[in-house]
Amino acid sequence: MFEFKGYVDKYIEQDEKITYSDGPAKIIININIGILIFLTILFLSILFFSGEFFSYSVRTGASLNFNGYIYVFFSLFILGAVVSAIIYQLACEFVITNKRVIKKTGWIARDLKEIGLASIETISLDESIISRIFGIGSVIITGRGSESITFENLDNHVEARKKIEKIQ
């Protein structure tokens, strides 16, 4: 019912062949998780040195104090952010076939965009300074009218562009 990859494989035409398939660069998720772990350690050390997580009274027993509630909230936020980044990484598909360019995002709710190869007007690359450091980039494909598809944070963005130009 809910699959991460392979959605596009099931819905292409019989005479259509996939020439390129990729997803977001794995380094992006690793950087995001690293930043979140660093922030968690920083936050927990600040909480640890500022006071206790629990308070105890004879009448009510052990209960969370304000720092404990902040810890629980922040931990759930970090967990949600990490799970969201992992699902995005697993659920994105960027596919080039011999007839069209397809981008599928989403896991439960899907967003599918496609442009026929005959409708492509421009193909451009986008690389920021940080993207160049990590060897990643984005391919922006513009079709007729205001149609456009962006393949974000690809490891092989130059290769993807060459594949589209070669087929076109």
C-alpha positions, 0 to 999 in steps of 0.5 A: 500500500505505502511504498517508498521507491518503485512507484514510477516503475509501476506506472510507466508505459510498456514501451518506455525505458528508464535511462536514469533514476536517482534521489536526493543525495545521502549527504544531505540527510547525514548533515541534517541528522548531524546538526540535529544530534549536535543541537540535542547534545547542546540542549541537553547539556544546558538543561543538565547543568541548569537543574534537575529533570524531576522533582519529588514530593512526599504527597505527589511523588516523582513528577517532571519539572519544567526542565523535564517537560522541555526535554520531552518536547525537544526530544519529540521534536528531534525525533520527528525531524529525523524521521521526516528527513529519512522519509523524504530521502526514501520517498523521492524519485527522480526518473528520466525515461526515453519519453519524459522526465518524472519527479515523485515526492511523498510517501502517503500523499504523493506529488507526481510531476512530469514533462515530456521530452518534446516539451522541454525548453531549458535545462539548467544546473544550480550549485551553491557554494556549499553544494559545490563543496559536497559535490551535489547540485540541482537540475532545473527542467523548464517546459513550455509555459510555466511548467518546471521540475527541479531535481534537488540535491543530486549527487550526479546532477551533471550526468542527469543533465547530459542524459536528458540532452542526449535523449532529447 
